[in-house]
Amino acid sequence: MRLFSGRVAGKKVLALALVGGTWLGSAQAATAYTRVESNLRRVAAPNGLVVGVVPGGTLLTVACSGQWCRTSYQGRGGYVARTLLTPFTRSAPLSGVFYASCRAMRAANKAPIRLGREGYRVGLDSNSNGVACDQGDR
């Protein structure tokens, strides 16, 4: 998706366009683990300001393009070098199953659910271990 700006009938307009047949353009959303302790940088560059440090073995949701992956860790957004990540999954397709809470998932006798399985969502995986509503989640 790309943002275009221009003028129509003398008024400035902004438009979003689907480019290349995908919503993410050349970026792909996925999940990945950090191989080692990794710097979270403000910009996608080796000399970019470090805004945080992500411990090795941390599961992240990433959108990668080229050698850098956009992500967030502890509420801070930034970039991690792709070489420091191990892919875990590609984006899971949207499912028709939605659990509003771990209590609802447990009531349906479906807990726990692993990342990539129908019904999993990050909001139910408070300890970010890739398993929703396991013992560490409320």
N, CA, C and O atoms as CSV, one atom per row, in Angstrom:
chain,resi,resn,atom,element,x,y,z
A,1,MET,N,N,0.852,-1.150,0.000
A,1,MET,CA,C,0.000,0.000,0.000
A,1,MET,C,C,0.906,1.222,0.000
A,1,MET,O,O,1.890,1.270,0.737
A,2,ARG,N,N,0.582,2.184,-0.805
A,2,ARG,CA,C,1.381,3.403,-0.869
A,2,ARG,C,C,0.481,4.610,-0.686
A,2,ARG,O,O,-0.702,4.589,-1.026
A,3,LEU,N,N,1.066,5.653,-0.145
A,3,LEU,CA,C,0.354,6.904,0.077
A,3,LEU,C,C,0.761,7.872,-1.025
A,3,LEU,O,O,1.947,8.119,-1.243
A,4,PHE,N,N,-0.229,8.411,-1.711
A,4,PHE,CA,C,0.024,9.387,-2.760
A,4,PHE,C,C,-0.658,10.692,-2.384
A,4,PHE,O,O,-1.727,10.688,-1.773
A,5,SER,N,N,-0.041,11.806,-2.749
A,5,SER,CA,C,-0.690,13.094,-2.527
A,5,SER,C,C,-0.697,13.853,-3.837
A,5,SER,O,O,0.145,13.621,-4.705
A,6,GLY,N,N,-1.634,14.745,-3.974
A,6,GLY,CA,C,-1.735,15.540,-5.187
A,6,GLY,C,C,-2.874,16.531,-5.057
A,6,GLY,O,O,-3.363,16.791,-3.958
A,7,ARG,N,N,-3.289,17.079,-6.177
A,7,ARG,CA,C,-4.376,18.057,-6.175
A,7,ARG,C,C,-5.477,17.582,-7.112
A,7,ARG,O,O,-5.218,17.105,-8.217
A,8,VAL,N,N,-6.702,17.725,-6.646
A,8,VAL,CA,C,-7.883,17.440,-7.453
A,8,VAL,C,C,-8.795,18.641,-7.307
A,8,VAL,O,O,-9.171,19.014,-6.195
A,9,ALA,N,N,-9.149,19.243,-8.423
A,9,ALA,CA,C,-9.994,20.443,-8.434
A,9,ALA,C,C,-9.440,21.508,-7.498
A,9,ALA,O,O,-10.189,22.193,-6.801
A,10,GLY,N,N,-8.100,21.640,-7.494
A,10,GLY,CA,C,-7.451,22.667,-6.702
A,10,GLY,C,C,-7.308,22.351,-5.223
A,10,GLY,O,O,-6.776,23.171,-4.474
A,11,LYS,N,N,-7.773,21.178,-4.776
A,11,LYS,CA,C,-7.676,20.808,-3.361
A,11,LYS,C,C,-6.668,19.684,-3.195
A,11,LYS,O,O,-6.583,18.765,-4.009
A,12,LYS,N,N,-5.910,19.788,-2.115
A,12,LYS,CA,C,-4.913,18.765,-1.831
A,12,LYS,C,C,-5.616,17.505,-1.336
A,12,LYS,O,O,-6.488,17.573,-0.469
A,13,VAL,N,N,-5.235,16.360,-1.889
A,13,VAL,CA,C,-5.834,15.095,-1.472
A,13,VAL,C,C,-4.734,14.086,-1.187
A,13,VAL,O,O,-3.633,14.165,-1.731
A,14,LEU,N,N,-5.062,13.140,-0.323
A,14,LEU,CA,C,-4.186,12.011,-0.031
A,14,LEU,C,C,-4.942,10.754,-0.415
A,14,LEU,O,O,-6.149,10.662,-0.195
A,15,ALA,N,N,-4.245,9.789,-0.986
A,15,ALA,CA,C,-4.897,8.539,-1.364
A,15,ALA,C,C,-3.989,7.365,-1.062
A,15,ALA,O,O,-2.768,7.455,-1.193
A,16,LEU,N,N,-4.594,6.271,-0.658
A,16,LEU,CA,C,-3.865,5.028,-0.456
A,16,LEU,C,C,-4.132,4.147,-1.662
A,16,LEU,O,O,-5.265,4.057,-2.134
A,17,ALA,N,N,-3.102,3.505,-2.155
A,17,ALA,CA,C,-3.270,2.623,-3.302
A,17,ALA,C,C,-2.650,1.272,-3.012
A,17,ALA,O,O,-1.602,1.175,-2.374
A,18,LEU,N,N,-3.312,0.236,-3.488
A,18,LEU,CA,C,-2.774,-1.108,-3.377
A,18,LEU,C,C,-1.746,-1.274,-4.482
A,18,LEU,O,O,-2.074,-1.133,-5.660
A,19,VAL,N,N,-0.503,-1.573,-4.116
A,19,VAL,CA,C,0.581,-1.670,-5.088
A,19,VAL,C,C,1.099,-3.094,-5.111
A,19,VAL,O,O,1.359,-3.688,-4.065
A,20,GLY,N,N,1.246,-3.633,-6.298
A,20,GLY,CA,C,1.847,-4.954,-6.425
A,20,GLY,C,C,0.954,-6.090,-5.952
A,20,GLY,O,O,1.443,-7.203,-5.756
A,21,GLY,N,N,-0.332,-5.850,-5.765
A,21,GLY,CA,C,-1.249,-6.917,-5.423
A,21,GLY,C,C,-1.220,-7.367,-3.972
A,21,GLY,O,O,-1.921,-8.317,-3.621
A,22,THR,N,N,-0.439,-6.723,-3.118
A,22,THR,CA,C,-0.431,-7.103,-1.708
A,22,THR,C,C,-0.648,-5.868,-0.859
A,22,THR,O,O,-0.309,-4.757,-1.269
A,23,TRP,N,N,-1.207,-6.057,0.312
A,23,TRP,CA,C,-1.445,-4.938,1.211
A,23,TRP,C,C,-0.158,-4.372,1.762
A,23,TRP,O,O,-0.097,-3.186,2.087
A,24,LEU,N,N,0.881,-5.196,1.875
A,24,LEU,CA,C,2.122,-4.731,2.479
A,24,LEU,C,C,3.164,-4.302,1.460
A,24,LEU,O,O,4.287,-3.970,1.838
A,25,GLY,N,N,2.824,-4.299,0.187
A,25,GLY,CA,C,3.832,-3.981,-0.818
A,25,GLY,C,C,4.931,-5.016,-0.751
A,25,GLY,O,O,4.647,-6.213,-0.796
A,26,SER,N,N,6.184,-4.591,-0.644
A,26,SER,CA,C,7.290,-5.545,-0.604
A,26,SER,C,C,7.578,-6.051,0.802
A,26,SER,O,O,8.358,-6.990,0.962
A,27,ALA,N,N,6.977,-5.462,1.817
A,27,ALA,CA,C,7.205,-5.922,3.191
A,27,ALA,C,C,6.298,-7.106,3.491
A,27,ALA,O,O,5.180,-7.183,2.982
A,28,GLN,N,N,6.773,-8.015,4.307
A,28,GLN,CA,C,5.998,-9.179,4.698
A,28,GLN,C,C,5.904,-9.228,6.213
A,28,GLN,O,O,6.926,-9.164,6.896
A,29,ALA,N,N,4.703,-9.341,6.744
A,29,ALA,CA,C,4.525,-9.455,8.191
A,29,ALA,C,C,4.690,-10.904,8.604
A,29,ALA,O,O,4.201,-11.810,7.927
A,30,ALA,N,N,5.369,-11.121,9.701
A,30,ALA,CA,C,5.631,-12.471,10.189
A,30,ALA,C,C,6.018,-12.392,11.654
A,30,ALA,O,O,5.960,-11.327,12.268
A,31,THR,N,N,6.411,-13.526,12.207
A,31,THR,CA,C,6.971,-13.552,13.550
A,31,THR,C,C,8.373,-14.127,13.463
A,31,THR,O,O,8.667,-14.951,12.597
A,32,ALA,N,N,9.228,-13.689,14.362
A,32,ALA,CA,C,10.615,-14.155,14.371
A,32,ALA,C,C,11.174,-14.041,15.780
A,32,ALA,O,O,10.724,-13.222,16.581
A,33,TYR,N,N,12.161,-14.877,16.066
A,33,TYR,CA,C,12.889,-14.814,17.328
A,33,TYR,C,C,14.199,-14.069,17.112
A,33,TYR,O,O,14.811,-14.177,16.049
A,34,THR,N,N,14.625,-13.320,18.110
A,34,THR,CA,C,15.961,-12.730,18.047
A,34,THR,C,C,16.968,-13.842,18.337
A,34,THR,O,O,16.811,-14.593,19.300
A,35,ARG,N,N,18.001,-13.943,17.501
A,35,ARG,CA,C,19.039,-14.972,17.688
A,35,ARG,C,C,19.904,-14.646,18.898
A,35,ARG,O,O,20.279,-15.527,19.672
A,36,VAL,N,N,20.208,-13.373,19.041
A,36,VAL,CA,C,21.074,-12.873,20.113
A,36,VAL,C,C,20.483,-11.556,20.608
A,36,VAL,O,O,19.522,-11.052,20.027
A,37,GLU,N,N,21.040,-11.003,21.661
A,37,GLU,CA,C,20.635,-9.674,22.109
A,37,GLU,C,C,20.793,-8.719,20.929
A,37,GLU,O,O,21.849,-8.677,20.299
A,38,SER,N,N,19.747,-7.954,20.632
A,38,SER,CA,C,19.726,-7.134,19.419
A,38,SER,C,C,19.339,-5.697,19.722
A,38,SER,O,O,18.467,-5.441,20.552
A,39,ASN,N,N,19.983,-4.774,19.055
A,39,ASN,CA,C,19.640,-3.359,19.200
A,39,ASN,C,C,18.374,-3.050,18.418
A,39,ASN,O,O,18.229,-3.456,17.265
A,40,LEU,N,N,17.461,-2.327,19.052
A,40,LEU,CA,C,16.272,-1.803,18.403
A,40,LEU,C,C,16.623,-0.374,18.009
A,40,LEU,O,O,16.859,0.471,18.872
A,41,ARG,N,N,16.657,-0.107,16.716
A,41,ARG,CA,C,17.120,1.194,16.217
A,41,ARG,C,C,15.962,2.052,15.737
A,41,ARG,O,O,14.963,1.542,15.229
A,42,ARG,N,N,16.107,3.353,15.903
A,42,ARG,CA,C,15.072,4.300,15.485
A,42,ARG,C,C,14.885,4.279,13.969
A,42,ARG,O,O,13.759,4.392,13.484
A,43,VAL,N,N,15.973,4.136,13.219
A,43,VAL,CA,C,15.910,4.072,11.758
A,43,VAL,C,C,16.589,2.790,11.285
A,43,VAL,O,O,17.396,2.198,12.002
A,44,ALA,N,N,16.254,2.378,10.077
A,44,ALA,CA,C,16.806,1.148,9.509
A,44,ALA,C,C,18.202,1.403,8.946
A,44,ALA,O,O,18.393,1.479,7.732
A,45,ALA,N,N,19.165,1.532,9.842
A,45,ALA,CA,C,20.550,1.787,9.445
A,45,ALA,C,C,21.480,1.304,10.555
A,45,ALA,O,O,21.137,1.408,11.732
A,46,PRO,N,N,22.654,0.776,10.195
A,46,PRO,CA,C,23.587,0.269,11.210
A,46,PRO,C,C,24.014,1.320,12.232
A,46,PRO,O,O,24.349,0.977,13.366
A,47,ASN,N,N,24.006,2.585,11.848
A,47,ASN,CA,C,24.407,3.645,12.774
A,47,ASN,C,C,23.208,4.398,13.347
A,47,ASN,O,O,23.371,5.468,13.932
A,48,GLY,N,N,21.994,3.838,13.179
A,48,GLY,CA,C,20.788,4.478,13.712
A,48,GLY,C,C,20.793,4.493,15.232
A,48,GLY,O,O,21.351,3.598,15.866
A,49,LEU,N,N,20.177,5.504,15.809
A,49,LEU,CA,C,20.088,5.650,17.260
A,49,LEU,C,C,19.438,4.413,17.876
A,49,LEU,O,O,18.377,3.983,17.423
A,50,VAL,N,N,20.060,3.842,18.900
A,50,VAL,CA,C,19.521,2.678,19.602
A,50,VAL,C,C,18.474,3.163,20.606
A,50,VAL,O,O,18.779,3.951,21.501
A,51,VAL,N,N,17.227,2.682,20.447
A,51,VAL,CA,C,16.142,3.094,21.343
A,51,VAL,C,C,15.784,2.001,22.346
A,51,VAL,O,O,14.966,2.216,23.241
A,52,GLY,N,N,16.395,0.835,22.196
A,52,GLY,CA,C,16.143,-0.264,23.121
A,52,GLY,C,C,17.001,-1.464,22.772
A,52,GLY,O,O,17.608,-1.517,21.703
A,53,VAL,N,N,17.048,-2.425,23.679
A,53,VAL,CA,C,17.788,-3.666,23.456
A,53,VAL,C,C,16.814,-4.818,23.672
A,53,VAL,O,O,16.151,-4.901,24.706
A,54,VAL,N,N,16.736,-5.709,22.676
A,54,VAL,CA,C,15.832,-6.853,22.732
A,54,VAL,C,C,16.650,-8.085,23.107
A,54,VAL,O,O,17.608,-8.415,22.409
A,55,PRO,N,N,16.295,-8.776,24.195
A,55,PRO,CA,C,17.053,-9.962,24.598
A,55,PRO,C,C,16.994,-11.070,23.546
A,55,PRO,O,O,16.016,-11.172,22.805
A,56,GLY,N,N,18.030,-11.893,23.482
A,56,GLY,CA,C,18.031,-13.047,22.592
A,56,GLY,C,C,16.886,-13.977,22.947
A,56,GLY,O,O,16.540,-14.125,24.119
A,57,GLY,N,N,16.295,-14.607,21.935
A,57,GLY,CA,C,15.201,-15.537,22.163
A,57,GLY,C,C,13.840,-14.897,22.311
A,57,GLY,O,O,12.876,-15.578,22.662
A,58,THR,N,N,13.734,-13.595,22.050
A,58,THR,CA,C,12.459,-12.888,22.178
A,58,THR,C,C,11.645,-13.052,20.899
A,58,THR,O,O,12.163,-12.838,19.803
A,59,LEU,N,N,10.376,-13.429,21.032
A,59,LEU,CA,C,9.474,-13.554,19.894
A,59,LEU,C,C,8.916,-12.180,19.551
A,59,LEU,O,O,8.370,-11.492,20.413
A,60,LEU,N,N,9.057,-11.783,18.284
A,60,LEU,CA,C,8.591,-10.476,17.827
A,60,LEU,C,C,7.675,-10.631,16.625
A,60,LEU,O,O,7.817,-11.578,15.851
A,61,THR,N,N,6.743,-9.715,16.465
A,61,THR,CA,C,5.996,-9.583,15.222
A,61,THR,C,C,6.763,-8.577,14.388
A,61,THR,O,O,7.050,-7.473,14.850
A,62,VAL,N,N,7.097,-8.950,13.157
A,62,VAL,CA,C,7.959,-8.113,12.330
A,62,VAL,C,C,7.356,-7.897,10.948
A,62,VAL,O,O,6.574,-8.715,10.464
A,63,ALA,N,N,7.726,-6.795,10.324
A,63,ALA,CA,C,7.433,-6.523,8.920
A,63,ALA,C,C,8.776,-6.199,8.287
A,63,ALA,O,O,9.348,-5.138,8.534
A,64,CYS,N,N,9.274,-7.115,7.471
A,64,CYS,CA,C,10.630,-6.988,6.935
A,64,CYS,C,C,10.636,-6.508,5.498
A,64,CYS,O,O,9.762,-6.854,4.702
A,65,SER,N,N,11.625,-5.714,5.189
A,65,SER,CA,C,11.871,-5.248,3.838
A,65,SER,C,C,13.373,-5.066,3.706
A,65,SER,O,O,13.982,-4.310,4.462
A,66,GLY,N,N,13.969,-5.760,2.744
A,66,GLY,CA,C,15.423,-5.687,2.607
A,66,GLY,C,C,16.104,-6.308,3.806
A,66,GLY,O,O,15.734,-7.401,4.236
A,67,GLN,N,N,17.093,-5.624,4.349
A,67,GLN,CA,C,17.888,-6.154,5.455
A,67,GLN,C,C,17.384,-5.746,6.834
A,67,GLN,O,O,18.028,-6.042,7.840
A,68,TRP,N,N,16.229,-5.065,6.892
A,68,TRP,CA,C,15.728,-4.567,8.174
A,68,TRP,C,C,14.294,-4.993,8.409
A,68,TRP,O,O,13.520,-5.169,7.467
A,69,CYS,N,N,13.947,-5.156,9.682
A,69,CYS,CA,C,12.592,-5.543,10.066
A,69,CYS,C,C,12.041,-4.538,11.068
A,69,CYS,O,O,12.669,-4.251,12.087
A,70,ARG,N,N,10.868,-4.012,10.769
A,70,ARG,CA,C,10.171,-3.087,11.666
A,70,ARG,C,C,9.469,-3.917,12.726
A,70,ARG,O,O,8.836,-4.925,12.410
A,71,THR,N,N,9.575,-3.502,13.980
A,71,THR,CA,C,8.951,-4.232,15.074
A,71,THR,C,C,8.740,-3.296,16.247
A,71,THR,O,O,9.054,-2.109,16.164
A,72,SER,N,N,8.214,-3.820,17.328
A,72,SER,CA,C,8.143,-3.055,18.570
A,72,SER,C,C,8.489,-3.987,19.720
A,72,SER,O,O,8.242,-5.192,19.667
A,73,TYR,N,N,9.067,-3.400,20.759
A,73,TYR,CA,C,9.441,-4.159,21.945
A,73,TYR,C,C,9.244,-3.257,23.153
A,73,TYR,O,O,9.771,-2.145,23.197
A,74,GLN,N,N,8.493,-3.731,24.121
A,74,GLN,CA,C,8.179,-2.980,25.337
A,74,GLN,C,C,7.653,-1.582,25.025
A,74,GLN,O,O,8.042,-0.605,25.665
A,75,GLY,N,N,6.769,-1.500,24.040
A,75,GLY,CA,C,6.121,-0.239,23.704
A,75,GLY,C,C,6.920,0.696,22.821
A,75,GLY,O,O,6.443,1.780,22.484
A,76,ARG,N,N,8.128,0.301,22.438
A,76,ARG,CA,C,8.952,1.150,21.566
A,76,ARG,C,C,9.045,0.525,20.183
A,76,ARG,O,O,9.346,-0.660,20.039
A,77,GLY,N,N,8.784,1.338,19.171
A,77,GLY,CA,C,8.901,0.876,17.798
A,77,GLY,C,C,10.289,1.144,17.261
A,77,GLY,O,O,10.958,2.086,17.686
A,78,GLY,N,N,10.719,0.316,16.327
A,78,GLY,CA,C,12.023,0.518,15.720
A,78,GLY,C,C,12.357,-0.592,14.749
A,78,GLY,O,O,11.476,-1.324,14.297
A,79,TYR,N,N,13.630,-0.713,14.432
A,79,TYR,CA,C,14.114,-1.664,13.436
A,79,TYR,C,C,15.186,-2.563,14.024
A,79,TYR,O,O,16.016,-2.129,14.823
A,80,VAL,N,N,15.153,-3.831,13.611
A,80,VAL,CA,C,16.170,-4.812,13.980
A,80,VAL,C,C,16.733,-5.370,12.680
A,80,VAL,O,O,15.985,-5.618,11.734
A,81,ALA,N,N,18.049,-5.568,12.628
A,81,ALA,CA,C,18.673,-6.140,11.436
A,81,ALA,C,C,18.130,-7.543,11.196
A,81,ALA,O,O,18.055,-8.348,12.124
A,82,ARG,N,N,17.754,-7.835,9.965
A,82,ARG,CA,C,17.181,-9.130,9.615
A,82,ARG,C,C,18.127,-10.280,9.943
A,82,ARG,O,O,17.667,-11.372,10.280
A,83,THR,N,N,19.428,-10.063,9.854
A,83,THR,CA,C,20.404,-11.125,10.127
A,83,THR,C,C,20.393,-11.569,11.583
A,83,THR,O,O,20.919,-12.635,11.903
A,84,LEU,N,N,19.807,-10.775,12.468
A,84,LEU,CA,C,19.754,-11.112,13.892
A,84,LEU,C,C,18.483,-11.869,14.269
A,84,LEU,O,O,18.257,-12.166,15.442
A,85,LEU,N,N,17.648,-12.183,13.265
A,85,LEU,CA,C,16.360,-12.822,13.514
A,85,LEU,C,C,16.279,-14.210,12.892
A,85,LEU,O,O,16.868,-14.471,11.843
A,86,THR,N,N,15.544,-15.090,13.551
A,86,THR,CA,C,15.230,-16.417,13.020
A,86,THR,C,C,13.731,-16.449,12.754
A,86,THR,O,O,12.943,-16.279,13.684
A,87,PRO,N,N,13.315,-16.664,11.499
A,87,PRO,CA,C,11.881,-16.694,11.202
A,87,PRO,C,C,11.172,-17.785,12.000
A,87,PRO,O,O,11.710,-18.875,12.200
A,88,PHE,N,N,9.965,-17.476,12.449
A,88,PHE,CA,C,9.167,-18.463,13.175
A,88,PHE,C,C,7.955,-18.848,12.342
A,88,PHE,O,O,7.764,-20.027,12.041
A,89,THR,N,N,7.132,-17.874,11.964
A,89,THR,CA,C,5.979,-18.147,11.103
A,89,THR,C,C,5.778,-16.984,10.153
A,89,THR,O,O,6.285,-15.881,10.358
A,90,ARG,N,N,5.029,-17.265,9.121
A,90,ARG,CA,C,4.525,-16.196,8.274
A,90,ARG,C,C,3.217,-15.737,8.888
A,90,ARG,O,O,2.731,-16.343,9.843
A,91,SER,N,N,2.653,-14.692,8.358
A,91,SER,CA,C,1.382,-14.211,8.886
A,91,SER,C,C,0.330,-15.296,8.767
A,91,SER,O,O,0.186,-15.923,7.718
A,92,ALA,N,N,-0.393,-15.512,9.830
A,92,ALA,CA,C,-1.483,-16.485,9.808
A,92,ALA,C,C,-2.700,-15.845,9.157
A,92,ALA,O,O,-2.952,-14.656,9.352
A,93,PRO,N,N,-3.461,-16.621,8.381
A,93,PRO,CA,C,-4.677,-16.060,7.801
A,93,PRO,C,C,-5.679,-15.740,8.905
A,93,PRO,O,O,-5.674,-16.356,9.971
A,94,LEU,N,N,-6.528,-14.772,8.628
A,94,LEU,CA,C,-7.564,-14.437,9.598
A,94,LEU,C,C,-8.502,-15.624,9.742
A,94,LEU,O,O,-8.835,-16.282,8.757
A,95,SER,N,N,-8.920,-15.891,10.946
A,95,SER,CA,C,-9.826,-17.014,11.182
A,95,SER,C,C,-11.167,-16.494,11.660
A,95,SER,O,O,-11.299,-15.335,12.051
A,96,GLY,N,N,-12.144,-17.355,11.624
A,96,GLY,CA,C,-13.461,-16.984,12.091
A,96,GLY,C,C,-13.610,-17.161,13.595
A,96,GLY,O,O,-14.654,-16.825,14.154
A,97,VAL,N,N,-12.580,-17.685,14.259
A,97,VAL,CA,C,-12.646,-17.938,15.691
A,97,VAL,C,C,-12.028,-16.766,16.436
A,97,VAL,O,O,-10.900,-16.367,16.149
A,98,PHE,N,N,-12.765,-16.217,17.391
A,98,PHE,CA,C,-12.256,-15.110,18.188
A,98,PHE,C,C,-12.620,-15.360,19.640
A,98,PHE,O,O,-13.784,-15.596,19.962
A,99,TYR,N,N,-11.621,-15.307,20.520
A,99,TYR,CA,C,-11.853,-15.431,21.949
A,99,TYR,C,C,-11.592,-14.073,22.581
A,99,TYR,O,O,-10.498,-13.524,22.453
A,100,ALA,N,N,-12.581,-13.541,23.253
A,100,ALA,CA,C,-12.458,-12.222,23.866
A,100,ALA,C,C,-11.502,-12.234,25.045
A,100,ALA,O,O,-10.927,-11.201,25.389
A,101,SER,N,N,-11.326,-13.396,25.670
A,101,SER,CA,C,-10.459,-13.485,26.844
A,101,SER,C,C,-9.989,-14.925,27.011
A,101,SER,O,O,-10.511,-15.841,26.376
A,102,CYS,N,N,-9.001,-15.106,27.870
A,102,CYS,CA,C,-8.546,-16.461,28.191
A,102,CYS,C,C,-9.664,-17.231,28.892
A,102,CYS,O,O,-9.795,-18.442,28.713
A,103,ARG,N,N,-10.454,-16.537,29.676
A,103,ARG,CA,C,-11.590,-17.190,30.347
A,103,ARG,C,C,-12.540,-17.790,29.301
A,103,ARG,O,O,-13.012,-18.915,29.461
A,104,ALA,N,N,-12.817,-17.028,28.227
A,104,ALA,CA,C,-13.697,-17.524,27.163
A,104,ALA,C,C,-13.060,-18.705,26.431
A,104,ALA,O,O,-13.742,-19.670,26.084
A,105,MET,N,N,-11.745,-18.623,26.197
A,105,MET,CA,C,-11.052,-19.717,25.522
A,105,MET,C,C,-11.083,-20.981,26.379
A,105,MET,O,O,-11.308,-22.081,25.873
A,106,ARG,N,N,-10.857,-20.813,27.673
A,106,ARG,CA,C,-10.883,-21.971,28.581
A,106,ARG,C,C,-12.293,-22.551,28.689
A,106,ARG,O,O,-12.461,-23.768,28.765
A,107,ALA,N,N,-13.307,-21.682,28.695
A,107,ALA,CA,C,-14.696,-22.147,28.761
A,107,ALA,C,C,-15.058,-22.977,27.528
A,107,ALA,O,O,-15.877,-23.893,27.607
A,108,ALA,N,N,-14.443,-22.651,26.395
A,108,ALA,CA,C,-14.667,-23.412,25.161
A,108,ALA,C,C,-13.774,-24.652,25.104
A,108,ALA,O,O,-13.798,-25.398,24.125
A,109,ASN,N,N,-12.985,-24.864,26.162
A,109,ASN,CA,C,-12.062,-25.999,26.257
A,109,ASN,C,C,-11.054,-26.010,25.099
A,109,ASN,O,O,-10.742,-27.068,24.551
A,110,LYS,N,N,-10.546,-24.820,24.730
A,110,LYS,CA,C,-9.601,-24.690,23.618
A,110,LYS,C,C,-8.225,-24.207,24.058
A,110,LYS,O,O,-7.301,-24.171,23.245
A,111,ALA,N,N,-8.069,-23.837,25.315
A,111,ALA,CA,C,-6.787,-23.296,25.793
A,111,ALA,C,C,-5.832,-24.438,26.114
A,111,ALA,O,O,-6.272,-25.508,26.532
A,112,PRO,N,N,-4.554,-24.232,25.928
A,112,PRO,CA,C,-3.889,-23.100,25.277
A,112,PRO,C,C,-3.852,-23.280,23.758
A,112,PRO,O,O,-4.043,-24.385,23.250
A,113,ILE,N,N,-3.604,-22.181,23.038
A,113,ILE,CA,C,-3.495,-22.209,21.577
A,113,ILE,C,C,-2.151,-21.620,21.176
A,113,ILE,O,O,-1.771,-20.545,21.640
A,114,ARG,N,N,-1.435,-22.335,20.309
A,114,ARG,CA,C,-0.118,-21.898,19.833
A,114,ARG,C,C,-0.236,-20.865,18.720
A,114,ARG,O,O,-1.226,-20.822,17.990
A,115,LEU,N,N,0.789,-20.042,18.607
A,115,LEU,CA,C,0.909,-19.054,17.542
A,115,LEU,C,C,0.730,-19.739,16.192
A,115,LEU,O,O,1.311,-20.797,15.948
A,116,GLY,N,N,-0.074,-19.136,15.312
A,116,GLY,CA,C,-0.314,-19.690,13.986
A,116,GLY,C,C,-1.544,-20.574,13.913
A,116,GLY,O,O,-1.985,-20.925,12.819
A,117,ARG,N,N,-2.109,-20.940,15.056
A,117,ARG,CA,C,-3.319,-21.769,15.087
A,117,ARG,C,C,-4.557,-20.882,15.160
A,117,ARG,O,O,-4.508,-19.755,15.653
A,118,GLU,N,N,-5.666,-21.417,14.657
A,118,GLU,CA,C,-6.915,-20.674,14.663
A,118,GLU,C,C,-7.294,-20.267,16.089
A,118,GLU,O,O,-7.290,-21.099,16.996
A,119,GLY,N,N,-7.617,-18.996,16.283
A,119,GLY,CA,C,-8.016,-18.480,17.583
A,119,GLY,C,C,-6.904,-17.782,18.353
A,119,GLY,O,O,-7.173,-17.053,19.308
A,120,TYR,N,N,-5.634,-18.003,17.938
A,120,TYR,CA,C,-4.520,-17.338,18.619
A,120,TYR,C,C,-4.547,-15.850,18.290
A,120,TYR,O,O,-4.833,-15.456,17.160
A,121,ARG,N,N,-4.247,-15.036,19.290
A,121,ARG,CA,C,-4.001,-13.613,19.048
A,121,ARG,C,C,-3.065,-13.100,20.129
A,121,ARG,O,O,-3.055,-13.596,21.256
A,122,VAL,N,N,-2.288,-12.106,19.763
A,122,VAL,CA,C,-1.259,-11.557,20.642
A,122,VAL,C,C,-1.851,-11.047,21.949
A,122,VAL,O,O,-1.217,-11.157,22.998
A,123,GLY,N,N,-3.041,-10.498,21.900
A,123,GLY,CA,C,-3.675,-9.960,23.097
A,123,GLY,C,C,-3.936,-10.993,24.187
A,123,GLY,O,O,-4.168,-10.634,25.342
A,124,LEU,N,N,-3.899,-12.268,23.827
A,124,LEU,CA,C,-4.106,-13.339,24.808
A,124,LEU,C,C,-2.798,-14.024,25.187
A,124,LEU,O,O,-2.799,-15.032,25.893
A,125,ASP,N,N,-1.690,-13.474,24.716
A,125,ASP,CA,C,-0.365,-14.044,24.991
A,125,ASP,C,C,0.469,-13.002,25.732
A,125,ASP,O,O,1.445,-12.478,25.194
A,126,SER,N,N,0.079,-12.708,26.965
A,126,SER,CA,C,0.702,-11.606,27.706
A,126,SER,C,C,2.175,-11.838,28.019
A,126,SER,O,O,2.913,-10.874,28.219
A,127,ASN,N,N,2.620,-13.085,28.065
A,127,ASN,CA,C,4.038,-13.344,28.335
A,127,ASN,C,C,4.840,-13.536,27.049
A,127,ASN,O,O,6.024,-13.869,27.108
A,128,SER,N,N,4.215,-13.333,25.893
A,128,SER,CA,C,4.874,-13.343,24.575
A,128,SER,C,C,5.704,-14.593,24.316
A,128,SER,O,O,6.804,-14.511,23.769
A,129,ASN,N,N,5.179,-15.743,24.707
A,129,ASN,CA,C,5.919,-16.981,24.475
A,129,ASN,C,C,5.385,-17.776,23.293
A,129,ASN,O,O,5.831,-18.899,23.056
A,130,GLY,N,N,4.435,-17.211,22.546
A,130,GLY,CA,C,3.897,-17.894,21.381
A,130,GLY,C,C,2.768,-18.858,21.706
A,130,GLY,O,O,2.327,-19.610,20.836
A,131,VAL,N,N,2.295,-18.847,22.947
A,131,VAL,CA,C,1.187,-19.708,23.365
A,131,VAL,C,C,0.168,-18.836,24.105
A,131,VAL,O,O,0.468,-18.266,25.154
A,132,ALA,N,N,-1.032,-18.744,23.547
A,132,ALA,CA,C,-2.078,-17.932,24.174
A,132,ALA,C,C,-2.773,-18.723,25.271
A,132,ALA,O,O,-3.084,-19.903,25.104
A,133,CYS,N,N,-3.007,-18.068,26.374
A,133,CYS,CA,C,-3.777,-18.607,27.503
A,133,CYS,C,C,-3.148,-19.848,28.125
A,133,CYS,O,O,-3.854,-20.769,28.537
A,134,ASP,N,N,-1.824,-19.869,28.191
A,134,ASP,CA,C,-1.157,-20.940,28.930
A,134,ASP,C,C,-1.093,-20.517,30.399
A,134,ASP,O,O,-1.751,-19.550,30.784
A,135,GLN,N,N,-0.335,-21.202,31.208
A,135,GLN,CA,C,-0.320,-20.933,32.645
A,135,GLN,C,C,0.100,-19.511,32.994
A,135,GLN,O,O,-0.331,-18.980,34.018
A,136,GLY,N,N,0.933,-18.881,32.165
A,136,GLY,CA,C,1.407,-17.537,32.476
A,136,GLY,C,C,0.468,-16.428,32.049
A,136,GLY,O,O,0.739,-15.260,32.327
A,137,ASP,N,N,-0.637,-16.760,31.376
A,137,ASP,CA,C,-1.567,-15.745,30.873
A,137,ASP,C,C,-2.855,-15.741,31.684
A,137,ASP,O,O,-3.310,-16.775,32.173
A,138,ARG,N,N,-3.436,-14.533,31.814
A,138,ARG,CA,C,-4.708,-14.413,32.542
A,138,ARG,C,C,-5.873,-14.657,31.634
A,138,ARG,O,O,-7.021,-14.597,32.073
